[in-house]
Amino acid sequence: MTSEPDDMPPIRRRKLSDDVHERLLAFIQSGDLQPGDTLPSERELMARYGVGRPAIREAMQNLQRTGLIEIRHGERPRIAAPSMEAMADLMAQSMRHLLRHSETTLQHLKEARATFEIEMARIAARKRSPEQVAHLRKTLDRQRAAGPDSPEFLELDGEFHRSIAAISGNPIFESLSKSLFDWLAHFHFDLVRKPGLEKLTLNEHAMILEAIEAGDPDAAAKHMEDHLYRANSLYHQDNFQAS
């Protein structure tokens, strides 16, 4: 008889709340419930599953953390409406840990963001409307006026990139653009806010905007590529400004 390796992990005893969580998850995913529908009361679930109130509450809290249900004081839990923002917030918890402790993950994130933003600029040059171009120009003007020492400068930097992604008409692209920028800005702030390169950032944004307005996808992509890879090369230096 073959013996098990010595480094096999011990069998972990499941908690009652884990079983309740699985049951509730299957119930929610059955397709019979819609956003806004209520779940059974704690008392009903205790009777249905034969467990105490702590197991029910812990399972509910886990479902709330994953964005599947909403819990309000004095009300029954409700099925949450799907939300890209909620999904991004959930991913951010794991991303925070990865970015703090894995240099490889940071490199992968910068590469993924550059590839994504370059394509967003190309799409924006094909699909832009006069109103969308005007919004980009207004955002850039506000960034110029904000001043390099203002927190608004970085916020408008992210808004500029998010607005380019929004031109695609795909809300997933827009949400992803915001998340990619925010993850870098919030979890590696020292990498995206260094003094001295504000004017360069603004000039590069202006070149991207002009190519989008002119309807030139190749030029828009090239200016975005130059902008982001200029930034990526400076991630390893001591004089990088937000991109």
Backbone as JSON, one array per atom type, in Angstrom:
{
  "sequence": "MTSEPDDMPPIRRRKLSDDVHERLLAFIQSGDLQPGDTLPSERELMARYGVGRPAIREAMQNLQRTGLIEIRHGERPRIAAPSMEAMADLMAQSMRHLLRHSETTLQHLKEARATFEIEMARIAARKRSPEQVAHLRKTLDRQRAAGPDSPEFLELDGEFHRSIAAISGNPIFESLSKSLFDWLAHFHFDLVRKPGLEKLTLNEHAMILEAIEAGDPDAAAKHMEDHLYRANSLYHQDNFQAS",
  "N": [[0.85, -1.19, 0.0], [0.57, 2.2, -0.88], [2.05, 4.88, 0.8], [1.1, 8.12, 2.15], [2.58, 11.29, 1.28], [4.78, 12.98, 3.58], [4.4, 15.69, 3.8], [1.76, 16.31, 3.4], [-1.12, 18.36, 3.81], [-3.02, 18.78, 6.86], [-6.35, 17.49, 7.35], [-8.9, 19.78, 7.26], [-11.35, 20.68, 9.54], [-14.58, 21.44, 8.63], [-16.5, 24.41, 9.13], [-19.78, 25.04, 10.43], [-20.85, 27.31, 9.29], [-19.65, 27.34, 6.8], [-20.93, 25.29, 5.44], [-23.54, 26.31, 5.45], [-23.11, 28.61, 3.93], [-22.5, 27.5, 1.41], [-24.94, 26.27, 0.82], [-26.68, 28.5, 0.74], [-25.48, 29.95, -1.33], [-25.89, 28.24, -3.52], [-28.65, 28.4, -3.57], [-29.06, 31.11, -4.18], [-27.88, 31.21, -6.71], [-29.54, 29.68, -8.19], [-31.24, 30.83, -9.98], [-33.8, 31.61, -9.54], [-34.1, 33.87, -8.05], [-34.07, 37.44, -8.09], [-32.28, 40.6, -8.41], [-32.82, 42.58, -5.56], [-34.77, 40.94, -4.46], [-35.78, 39.33, -1.43], [-34.08, 37.31, 1.02], [-34.81, 34.35, 2.97], [-35.76, 34.74, 6.47], [-33.55, 34.98, 9.36], [-34.48, 33.23, 11.34], [-36.06, 31.45, 9.86], [-34.11, 30.29, 8.24], [-32.49, 29.1, 10.15], [-34.19, 27.1, 11.06], [-34.55, 25.68, 8.69], [-32.0, 24.71, 8.01], [-31.1, 23.6, 10.35], [-29.29, 24.76, 12.17], [-27.52, 27.07, 14.37], [-27.96, 30.63, 15.15], [-25.42, 32.05, 14.97], [-23.98, 30.67, 12.91], [-25.58, 31.16, 10.69], [-25.43, 33.96, 10.5], [-22.69, 34.39, 10.07], [-22.33, 33.15, 7.6], [-23.97, 34.8, 6.05], [-22.61, 37.23, 6.25], [-20.29, 36.61, 4.86], [-21.32, 36.28, 2.29], [-22.18, 38.88, 1.86], [-19.72, 40.21, 1.81], [-18.7, 39.3, -0.59], [-20.28, 40.62, -2.34], [-22.75, 39.66, -3.13], [-25.11, 39.81, -1.7], [-27.11, 42.28, 0.05], [-27.11, 43.73, 3.24], [-29.12, 45.25, 5.53], [-29.76, 47.06, 8.5], [-32.35, 45.79, 10.51], [-33.8, 44.77, 8.4], [-34.58, 42.12, 6.06], [-31.98, 40.25, 4.44], [-31.1, 41.14, 1.08], [-30.94, 40.27, -2.41], [-28.19, 41.46, -4.13], [-27.79, 44.06, -6.57], [-26.13, 43.55, -9.69], [-22.84, 44.87, -10.05], [-20.2, 46.59, -11.49], [-18.45, 48.21, -10.11], [-18.59, 47.18, -7.52], [-17.51, 44.67, -7.95], [-14.91, 45.36, -8.71], [-14.04, 46.55, -6.34], [-14.01, 44.33, -4.69], [-12.04, 42.75, -5.92], [-9.93, 44.42, -5.44], [-9.14, 44.02, -2.82], [-7.67, 41.64, -2.83], [-5.78, 42.43, -4.7], [-4.42, 44.46, -3.39], [-2.9, 43.07, -1.48], [-1.29, 41.51, -3.19], [0.16, 43.45, -4.64], [1.62, 44.67, -2.68], [3.36, 42.74, -1.87], [4.5, 41.38, -3.99], [6.72, 41.8, -6.46], [6.74, 40.84, -9.02], [4.03, 40.68, -9.68], [3.42, 43.41, -9.75], [4.91, 44.22, -11.99], [3.59, 42.76, -13.98], [1.07, 43.94, -13.8], [1.59, 46.58, -14.66], [2.33, 46.08, -17.31], [-0.02, 44.92, -18.32], [-1.8, 47.05, -18.0], [-0.68, 48.97, -19.76], [-0.93, 47.72, -22.3], [-3.71, 47.49, -22.44], [-4.58, 50.23, -22.24], [-3.44, 51.34, -24.52], [-4.9, 50.11, -26.57], [-7.41, 51.11, -25.91], [-7.1, 53.81, -26.54], [-6.82, 53.63, -29.29], [-9.35, 52.63, -30.04], [-10.92, 54.74, -29.11], [-10.22, 56.81, -30.87], [-11.47, 55.98, -33.13], [-14.17, 55.96, -32.47], [-14.97, 58.3, -31.24], [-17.03, 61.06, -30.22], [-18.06, 64.49, -30.82], [-18.91, 65.53, -28.35], [-17.72, 63.82, -26.51], [-15.02, 64.27, -26.99], [-14.92, 66.92, -26.19], [-15.39, 66.62, -23.48], [-13.06, 65.25, -22.7], [-11.2, 67.27, -23.24], [-12.0, 69.23, -21.43], [-11.47, 67.89, -19.04], [-8.68, 67.68, -19.19], [-8.02, 70.41, -19.18], [-8.87, 71.07, -16.61], [-7.07, 69.55, -15.17], [-4.67, 70.83, -15.79], [-5.16, 73.23, -14.48], [-5.29, 72.45, -11.87], [-2.85, 72.14, -10.59], [0.37, 70.9, -9.6], [0.74, 70.09, -6.94], [-1.67, 69.5, -5.93], [-4.13, 67.19, -4.74], [-6.09, 66.76, -6.59], [-4.88, 66.74, -9.07], [-3.83, 64.17, -9.55], [-6.21, 62.7, -9.38], [-7.62, 63.69, -11.61], [-5.93, 62.87, -13.56], [-6.36, 60.09, -13.59], [-9.07, 60.24, -14.29], [-8.93, 61.24, -16.89], [-7.85, 59.06, -18.35], [-9.82, 57.15, -17.8], [-12.01, 58.31, -19.08], [-11.26, 58.12, -21.74], [-11.43, 55.35, -22.1], [-14.16, 55.1, -21.71], [-15.26, 56.02, -24.06], [-15.38, 53.87, -25.7], [-17.83, 52.74, -25.25], [-18.26, 50.53, -23.78], [-19.0, 49.47, -20.65], [-17.51, 47.79, -19.03], [-14.88, 48.08, -19.89], [-14.5, 50.74, -19.14], [-14.73, 50.6, -16.33], [-12.61, 48.88, -15.8], [-10.41, 50.4, -16.61], [-10.44, 52.44, -14.7], [-10.0, 50.89, -12.39], [-7.45, 49.74, -12.82], [-5.8, 52.01, -12.85], [-6.36, 53.07, -10.3], [-5.48, 51.0, -8.61], [-2.71, 51.11, -8.9], [-2.27, 53.77, -8.13], [-3.26, 53.89, -5.51], [-2.14, 51.73, -4.11], [0.52, 51.72, -4.69], [1.45, 54.35, -4.32], [3.73, 55.89, -4.19], [4.95, 55.35, -6.55], [3.52, 56.58, -8.53], [3.37, 59.27, -8.13], [5.46, 61.66, -8.3], [7.33, 64.63, -7.95], [7.99, 67.1, -10.52], [7.55, 66.16, -13.13], [5.15, 66.98, -14.11], [4.44, 68.74, -16.2], [5.3, 67.36, -18.47], [3.61, 65.13, -18.39], [1.12, 66.42, -18.85], [1.54, 67.48, -21.42], [1.83, 65.13, -22.91], [-0.7, 63.97, -22.54], [-2.16, 65.87, -23.96], [-1.28, 65.41, -26.58], [-2.25, 62.84, -27.03], [-4.99, 63.37, -26.86], [-5.32, 65.11, -29.07], [-4.82, 63.37, -31.22], [-6.91, 61.56, -30.92], [-9.1, 63.27, -31.31], [-8.61, 63.96, -33.97], [-9.27, 61.62, -35.18], [-7.44, 59.56, -35.65], [-6.43, 56.51, -35.29], [-3.96, 55.05, -35.19], [-2.04, 57.0, -34.53], [-3.06, 57.85, -32.08], [-2.8, 55.52, -30.56], [-0.02, 55.23, -30.65], [0.9, 57.56, -29.33], [-0.19, 57.09, -26.81], [1.16, 54.76, -26.17], [3.84, 55.7, -26.08], [3.55, 57.45, -23.96], [2.82, 55.77, -21.77], [4.84, 53.83, -21.68], [7.02, 55.44, -21.36], [6.39, 56.21, -18.8], [6.47, 53.7, -17.52], [9.18, 53.05, -17.74], [10.15, 54.84, -15.96], [9.17, 53.94, -13.6], [11.15, 52.63, -12.32], [12.88, 54.51, -11.56], [13.68, 57.59, -9.86], [12.08, 59.71, -10.43], [9.37, 59.86, -11.31], [6.23, 60.78, -12.63], [2.65, 60.85, -12.35], [0.79, 58.89, -14.73]],
  "CA": [[0.0, 0.0, 0.0], [1.36, 3.42, -1.0], [1.84, 5.82, 1.91], [0.97, 9.52, 1.76], [3.76, 12.12, 1.57], [4.79, 13.56, 4.93], [4.03, 17.1, 3.8], [0.34, 16.49, 3.1], [-1.76, 19.21, 4.82], [-4.05, 18.09, 7.64], [-7.74, 17.7, 6.94], [-9.48, 20.86, 8.06], [-12.76, 20.49, 9.89], [-15.42, 22.52, 8.11], [-17.4, 25.06, 10.06], [-21.18, 25.01, 10.02], [-21.12, 28.45, 8.42], [-19.21, 26.99, 5.45], [-22.02, 24.52, 4.82], [-24.66, 27.24, 5.21], [-22.7, 29.47, 2.82], [-22.66, 26.74, 0.17], [-26.38, 26.1, 0.57], [-27.25, 29.78, 0.33], [-24.93, 30.29, -2.63], [-26.62, 27.45, -4.51], [-30.0, 28.95, -3.61], [-29.0, 32.39, -4.9], [-27.5, 30.97, -8.1], [-30.51, 28.79, -8.85], [-31.9, 31.56, -11.05], [-35.16, 31.98, -9.16], [-34.08, 35.15, -7.36], [-33.64, 38.6, -8.86], [-31.81, 41.69, -7.55], [-33.87, 43.2, -4.76], [-35.55, 39.92, -3.76], [-35.29, 39.06, -0.07], [-33.81, 35.95, 1.44], [-35.57, 33.99, 4.18], [-35.28, 35.35, 7.71], [-32.61, 34.16, 10.11], [-35.23, 32.17, 12.02], [-36.45, 30.45, 8.85], [-32.91, 29.56, 7.8], [-32.07, 28.25, 11.26], [-35.05, 25.92, 11.06], [-34.35, 24.93, 7.45], [-30.7, 24.05, 7.99], [-30.82, 22.96, 11.63], [-28.09, 25.34, 12.77], [-27.79, 28.23, 15.2], [-27.89, 31.97, 14.56], [-24.06, 32.46, 14.58], [-23.6, 30.09, 11.61], [-26.34, 31.88, 9.66], [-24.92, 35.33, 10.36], [-21.35, 34.35, 9.48], [-22.51, 32.85, 6.18], [-24.52, 35.99, 5.43], [-21.54, 38.23, 6.16], [-19.4, 36.19, 3.77], [-22.02, 36.59, 1.03], [-22.16, 40.33, 1.71], [-18.37, 40.61, 1.42], [-18.5, 38.99, -2.01], [-21.14, 41.48, -3.14], [-23.93, 38.95, -3.63], [-26.31, 40.25, -0.98], [-27.05, 43.51, 0.82], [-27.68, 43.57, 4.58], [-29.45, 46.51, 6.19], [-30.26, 46.84, 9.86], [-33.8, 45.7, 10.65], [-34.43, 44.23, 7.19], [-34.05, 40.86, 5.57], [-30.97, 40.41, 3.38], [-31.61, 41.19, -0.28], [-30.02, 39.99, -3.5], [-27.6, 42.72, -4.58], [-27.75, 44.31, -8.01], [-24.77, 43.42, -10.22], [-22.14, 46.15, -10.09], [-18.79, 46.52, -11.83], [-17.7, 48.86, -9.05], [-18.49, 46.25, -6.4], [-16.58, 43.62, -8.34], [-13.57, 45.93, -8.66], [-13.69, 46.72, -4.94], [-13.69, 43.01, -4.17], [-10.74, 42.39, -6.46], [-8.91, 45.3, -4.87], [-8.64, 43.47, -1.57], [-6.58, 40.71, -3.18], [-4.74, 43.15, -5.42], [-3.63, 45.18, -2.4], [-1.93, 42.13, -0.92], [-0.34, 41.12, -4.23], [1.03, 44.56, -5.02], [2.52, 44.98, -1.57], [4.29, 41.66, -1.57], [4.99, 40.68, -5.18], [7.23, 42.68, -7.5], [6.33, 40.25, -10.3], [2.65, 41.1, -9.93], [3.46, 44.82, -10.13], [5.37, 44.29, -13.38], [2.5, 42.26, -14.82], [0.0, 44.93, -13.81], [2.0, 47.7, -15.51], [2.27, 45.61, -18.69], [-1.43, 44.75, -18.69], [-2.41, 48.37, -18.13], [-0.19, 49.62, -20.97], [-1.56, 47.06, -23.45], [-5.13, 47.85, -22.41], [-4.78, 51.66, -22.52], [-3.09, 51.59, -25.92], [-6.05, 49.71, -27.39], [-8.5, 52.03, -25.62], [-6.86, 55.02, -27.32], [-7.11, 53.3, -30.69], [-10.81, 52.55, -30.18], [-11.48, 56.08, -28.91], [-10.01, 57.6, -32.08], [-12.44, 55.52, -34.13], [-15.57, 56.05, -32.05], [-15.22, 59.51, -30.47], [-18.03, 62.05, -30.64], [-17.64, 65.84, -30.4], [-19.18, 65.72, -26.92], [-16.71, 63.07, -25.75], [-13.76, 65.01, -27.13], [-15.05, 68.12, -25.35], [-15.22, 66.19, -22.09], [-11.63, 65.0, -22.51], [-10.49, 68.55, -23.22], [-12.34, 69.88, -20.17], [-10.72, 67.18, -18.0], [-7.28, 68.09, -19.31], [-7.93, 71.8, -18.72], [-8.98, 71.05, -15.15], [-5.82, 69.01, -14.65], [-3.69, 71.91, -15.89], [-5.47, 74.26, -13.49], [-5.24, 71.89, -10.52], [-1.54, 72.35, -9.98], [1.03, 69.62, -9.31], [0.7, 69.72, -5.53], [-3.06, 69.25, -5.54], [-4.6, 65.8, -4.92], [-6.96, 66.71, -7.76], [-4.08, 66.48, -10.26], [-3.81, 62.73, -9.75], [-7.58, 62.26, -9.63], [-7.96, 64.04, -12.98], [-5.1, 62.0, -14.39], [-7.14, 58.87, -13.75], [-10.3, 60.57, -15.01], [-8.6, 61.37, -18.31], [-7.73, 57.72, -18.92], [-11.13, 56.5, -17.72], [-12.88, 58.9, -20.1], [-10.88, 57.53, -23.03], [-12.02, 54.01, -22.13], [-15.61, 55.23, -21.78], [-15.64, 56.28, -25.44], [-15.65, 52.57, -26.31], [-19.22, 52.37, -25.04], [-18.29, 49.3, -23.0], [-18.81, 49.85, -19.24], [-16.47, 46.96, -18.43], [-13.62, 48.76, -20.2], [-14.42, 51.95, -18.32], [-14.47, 50.2, -14.96], [-11.28, 48.3, -15.75], [-9.45, 51.49, -16.69], [-10.41, 53.08, -13.38], [-9.41, 49.98, -11.42], [-6.02, 49.61, -13.07], [-5.15, 53.24, -12.4], [-6.51, 53.2, -8.85], [-4.63, 50.03, -7.92], [-1.35, 51.65, -8.86], [-2.23, 55.04, -7.38], [-3.56, 53.71, -4.1], [-1.33, 50.72, -3.46], [1.92, 52.07, -4.91], [1.34, 55.79, -4.55], [5.06, 56.46, -4.39], [5.36, 55.11, -7.93], [2.74, 57.35, -9.49], [3.3, 60.7, -7.81], [6.74, 62.27, -8.0], [7.35, 65.99, -8.48], [8.91, 67.47, -11.57], [7.19, 65.71, -14.48], [3.75, 67.3, -14.37], [4.3, 69.36, -17.53], [5.45, 66.3, -19.45], [2.36, 64.38, -18.36], [0.07, 67.22, -19.5], [1.83, 67.54, -22.86], [1.53, 63.82, -23.5], [-2.16, 63.88, -22.58], [-2.63, 66.73, -25.04], [-1.0, 64.73, -27.85], [-3.23, 61.74, -27.14], [-6.29, 64.0, -27.14], [-5.33, 65.63, -30.45], [-4.92, 62.24, -32.14], [-8.28, 61.04, -30.8], [-9.98, 64.24, -31.96], [-8.38, 63.88, -35.41], [-9.73, 60.34, -35.68], [-6.26, 58.83, -36.12], [-6.2, 55.44, -34.3], [-2.54, 54.68, -35.06], [-1.35, 58.06, -33.8], [-3.54, 57.83, -30.69], [-2.16, 54.37, -29.91], [1.42, 55.49, -30.52], [1.1, 58.55, -28.28], [-0.48, 56.43, -25.54], [2.28, 53.84, -25.92], [4.98, 56.51, -25.65], [3.21, 58.0, -22.65], [2.82, 54.76, -20.72], [6.14, 53.18, -21.55], [7.86, 56.44, -20.71], [6.08, 56.1, -17.38], [6.94, 52.42, -17.0], [10.63, 53.1, -17.59], [10.44, 55.68, -14.81], [8.79, 53.25, -12.38], [12.36, 52.13, -11.7], [13.72, 55.66, -11.26], [13.21, 58.38, -8.74], [11.5, 60.95, -10.92], [8.19, 59.5, -12.08], [4.98, 61.49, -12.35], [1.46, 60.07, -12.74], [0.58, 58.72, -16.16]],
  "C": [[0.89, 1.25, 0.0], [1.02, 4.38, 0.14], [1.76, 7.24, 1.38], [2.27, 10.27, 2.05], [3.65, 12.75, 2.95], [4.29, 14.99, 4.97], [2.58, 17.35, 3.42], [-0.3, 17.36, 4.19], [-2.8, 18.42, 5.6], [-5.43, 18.4, 7.12], [-8.37, 18.73, 7.86], [-10.95, 20.58, 8.3], [-13.57, 21.69, 9.41], [-16.29, 23.1, 9.21], [-18.83, 24.94, 9.54], [-21.49, 26.15, 9.05], [-20.67, 28.19, 6.98], [-20.31, 26.23, 4.71], [-23.22, 25.42, 4.52], [-24.34, 28.15, 4.02], [-22.9, 28.75, 1.5], [-24.13, 26.56, -0.19], [-27.01, 27.4, 0.07], [-26.75, 30.2, -1.05], [-25.65, 29.53, -3.73], [-28.04, 27.97, -4.68], [-30.04, 30.24, -4.42], [-28.74, 32.17, -6.39], [-28.46, 30.07, -8.85], [-31.25, 29.48, -10.0], [-33.3, 32.02, -10.71], [-35.24, 33.35, -8.49], [-33.52, 36.25, -8.25], [-33.11, 39.66, -7.9], [-32.97, 42.39, -6.85], [-34.74, 42.21, -4.03], [-34.93, 39.65, -2.4], [-35.03, 37.58, 0.12], [-34.69, 35.62, 2.65], [-34.96, 34.62, 5.43], [-34.29, 34.41, 8.4], [-33.32, 32.98, 10.76], [-35.62, 31.06, 11.04], [-35.24, 29.63, 8.41], [-32.39, 28.65, 8.9], [-32.89, 26.96, 11.28], [-34.79, 25.05, 9.83], [-33.07, 24.11, 7.5], [-30.31, 23.39, 9.31], [-29.56, 23.46, 12.29], [-28.49, 26.57, 13.6], [-27.6, 29.55, 14.47], [-26.46, 32.37, 14.18], [-23.63, 31.92, 13.21], [-24.32, 30.81, 10.48], [-25.74, 33.26, 9.42], [-23.53, 35.35, 9.72], [-21.44, 34.07, 7.98], [-23.04, 34.08, 5.44], [-23.45, 37.07, 5.25], [-20.56, 37.88, 5.04], [-20.03, 36.51, 2.41], [-22.06, 38.1, 0.79], [-20.79, 40.81, 1.25], [-18.08, 40.33, -0.05], [-19.44, 39.77, -2.92], [-22.4, 40.83, -3.66], [-25.21, 39.38, -2.94], [-26.04, 41.59, -0.3], [-27.73, 43.27, 2.17], [-27.88, 44.95, 5.18], [-30.09, 46.22, 7.53], [-31.79, 46.83, 9.88], [-34.52, 45.15, 9.45], [-33.84, 42.87, 6.85], [-32.97, 41.13, 4.52], [-31.63, 40.36, 2.01], [-30.53, 40.81, -1.28], [-29.51, 41.31, -4.04], [-27.68, 42.83, -6.1], [-26.32, 44.14, -8.51], [-24.12, 44.79, -10.37], [-20.68, 45.93, -10.43], [-17.94, 47.14, -10.72], [-17.51, 47.93, -7.86], [-17.5, 45.14, -6.71], [-15.13, 44.13, -8.26], [-13.12, 46.12, -7.22], [-13.29, 45.39, -4.31], [-12.32, 42.55, -4.65], [-9.62, 43.2, -5.82], [-8.34, 44.76, -3.57], [-7.49, 42.5, -1.83], [-5.44, 41.45, -3.86], [-3.85, 43.94, -4.45], [-2.54, 44.29, -1.83], [-0.86, 41.78, -1.95], [0.65, 42.23, -4.54], [2.01, 44.92, -3.91], [3.62, 43.95, -1.42], [4.85, 40.94, -2.79], [5.41, 41.68, -6.24], [6.83, 42.16, -8.87], [4.92, 40.68, -10.67], [2.61, 42.56, -10.37], [3.9, 44.97, -11.58], [4.27, 43.82, -14.33], [1.36, 43.27, -14.93], [0.35, 46.1, -14.72], [1.91, 47.3, -16.98], [0.83, 45.48, -19.17], [-2.1, 46.11, -18.89], [-1.97, 49.06, -19.42], [-0.86, 49.04, -22.21], [-3.02, 47.47, -23.57], [-5.34, 49.31, -22.82], [-4.43, 52.01, -23.96], [-4.27, 51.24, -26.83], [-7.24, 50.63, -27.14], [-8.34, 53.33, -26.42], [-7.18, 54.79, -28.78], [-8.62, 53.26, -30.94], [-11.43, 53.94, -30.06], [-11.33, 56.94, -30.15], [-10.99, 57.21, -33.18], [-13.88, 55.89, -33.76], [-15.93, 57.38, -31.39], [-16.3, 60.37, -31.09], [-17.51, 63.43, -30.23], [-17.83, 66.07, -28.91], [-18.12, 65.0, -26.07], [-15.34, 63.74, -25.83], [-13.79, 66.24, -26.23], [-14.87, 67.76, -23.88], [-13.75, 65.91, -21.78], [-10.85, 66.32, -22.38], [-10.77, 69.29, -21.9], [-11.57, 69.23, -19.01], [-9.26, 67.58, -18.01], [-7.09, 69.53, -18.84], [-8.0, 71.88, -17.2], [-7.7, 70.52, -14.52], [-4.71, 70.06, -14.7], [-3.89, 72.93, -14.76], [-5.28, 73.76, -12.06], [-3.91, 72.16, -9.83], [-0.95, 71.04, -9.51], [0.93, 69.17, -7.86], [-0.7, 69.39, -5.04], [-3.4, 67.77, -5.71], [-5.45, 65.64, -6.16], [-6.17, 66.4, -9.04], [-4.06, 64.99, -10.57], [-5.19, 62.18, -10.06], [-7.97, 62.51, -11.08], [-7.11, 63.27, -13.98], [-5.85, 60.69, -14.66], [-8.42, 59.09, -14.52], [-10.05, 60.69, -16.5], [-8.54, 59.99, -18.98], [-9.07, 56.98, -18.89], [-12.07, 57.03, -18.81], [-12.54, 58.39, -21.49], [-11.5, 56.15, -23.15], [-13.53, 54.07, -22.28], [-16.1, 55.46, -23.21], [-15.95, 54.97, -26.16], [-17.12, 52.19, -26.23], [-19.38, 51.1, -24.23], [-18.02, 49.63, -21.54], [-17.76, 49.0, -18.54], [-15.1, 47.58, -18.68], [-13.43, 49.98, -19.31], [-14.06, 51.62, -16.87], [-13.06, 49.64, -14.81], [-10.21, 49.38, -15.79], [-9.31, 52.18, -15.34], [-9.7, 52.2, -12.36], [-7.91, 49.88, -11.59], [-5.26, 50.83, -12.56], [-5.19, 53.35, -10.87], [-5.61, 52.23, -8.1], [-3.2, 50.53, -7.83], [-1.28, 52.89, -7.97], [-2.4, 54.82, -5.89], [-2.58, 52.76, -3.4], [0.16, 50.92, -3.69], [1.98, 53.56, -5.24], [2.7, 56.43, -4.84], [5.55, 56.28, -5.81], [4.63, 55.98, -8.93], [2.61, 58.83, -9.12], [4.65, 61.21, -7.34], [6.76, 63.66, -8.62], [8.3, 66.14, -9.65], [8.51, 67.09, -12.98], [5.74, 66.03, -14.84], [3.55, 67.86, -15.78], [4.41, 68.32, -18.62], [4.17, 65.46, -19.53], [1.26, 65.12, -19.11], [0.3, 67.3, -21.01], [1.5, 66.22, -23.55], [0.03, 63.57, -23.57], [-2.71, 64.69, -23.74], [-2.4, 66.07, -26.4], [-1.95, 63.56, -28.08], [-4.59, 62.3, -27.52], [-6.36, 64.48, -28.58], [-5.47, 64.49, -31.46], [-6.31, 61.63, -32.1], [-9.25, 61.97, -31.53], [-9.84, 64.18, -33.48], [-8.86, 62.57, -36.01], [-8.61, 59.49, -36.25], [-5.91, 57.74, -35.11], [-4.73, 55.11, -34.1], [-1.78, 55.73, -34.26], [-1.78, 58.07, -32.33], [-2.88, 56.69, -29.92], [-0.68, 54.62, -29.67], [1.7, 56.5, -29.4], [0.82, 57.94, -26.9], [0.65, 55.47, -25.18], [3.5, 54.6, -25.41], [4.78, 57.02, -24.22], [3.37, 56.96, -21.55], [4.17, 54.07, -20.58], [7.21, 54.15, -21.07], [7.65, 56.35, -19.2], [6.65, 54.8, -16.8], [8.45, 52.41, -16.82], [11.02, 53.9, -16.36], [9.94, 55.06, -13.5], [10.04, 52.83, -11.61], [13.32, 53.26, -11.36], [13.08, 56.46, -10.14], [12.57, 59.68, -9.18], [10.32, 60.68, -11.82], [6.99, 60.31, -11.65], [3.82, 60.66, -12.91], [1.29, 60.03, -14.24], [-0.86, 58.44, -16.47]]
}
